[in-house]
C-alpha cells in the first residue's frame, strides 16, 4: 500500500512545478494525459483516492520520476534520463555527416 499523504503531496508538487514552465498543466490536462477523469485526478492530489499501479506508472513516466519516489519509498526522485542514447553506428554516421559538412564548407570558402 502506498503512503497516500506523501503520494498526494508529491503529485501536486510535480504538477505545479510543471505548470510554472507550461501553464497547460492543470489537473484536467494531466487527467487527460493519464486517462482518468479530472475529478479522479483531483482525488489523487487530495489523497482521498488511491490510483491503480498502472496509473502510478503513467504518472511517473509523465513527470520523469521513479515509482518509488512517487509512492514515498525513497526521497530520490530517480529522474529518468530522457536523452536519446546513440549506438556506435549512429555515432559513426554522425561523424561521417560532420566530415562531409566540413568538406562542403571548406570548398565553399
Rosetta blueprint (number, residue, H / E / L):
1 X L
2 X L
3 X L
4 X H
5 X H
6 X H
7 X H
8 X H
9 X H
10 X H
11 X H
12 X H
13 X H
14 X H
15 X H
16 X H
17 X H
18 X H
19 X H
20 X H
21 X H
22 X L
23 X L
24 X L
25 X L
26 X L
27 X H
28 X H
29 X H
30 X H
31 X H
32 X H
33 X H
34 X H
35 X L
36 X L
37 X L
38 X H
39 X H
40 X H
41 X H
42 X H
43 X H
44 X H
45 X H
46 X H
47 X L
48 X L
49 X L
50 X L
51 X L
52 X L
53 X H
54 X H
55 X H
56 X H
57 X H
58 X H
59 X H
60 X H
61 X H
62 X H
63 X H
64 X L
65 X L
66 X L
67 X H
68 X H
69 X H
70 X H
71 X L
72 X L
73 X L
74 X L
75 X L
76 X L
77 X L
78 X L
79 X L
80 X L
81 X L
82 X L
83 X L
84 X L
85 X L
86 X L
87 X L
88 X H
89 X H
90 X H
91 X H
92 X H
93 X H
94 X H
95 X H
96 X H
97 X H
98 X H
99 X H
100 X H
101 X H
102 X H
103 X H
104 X H
105 X H
106 X H
107 X H
108 X H
109 X L
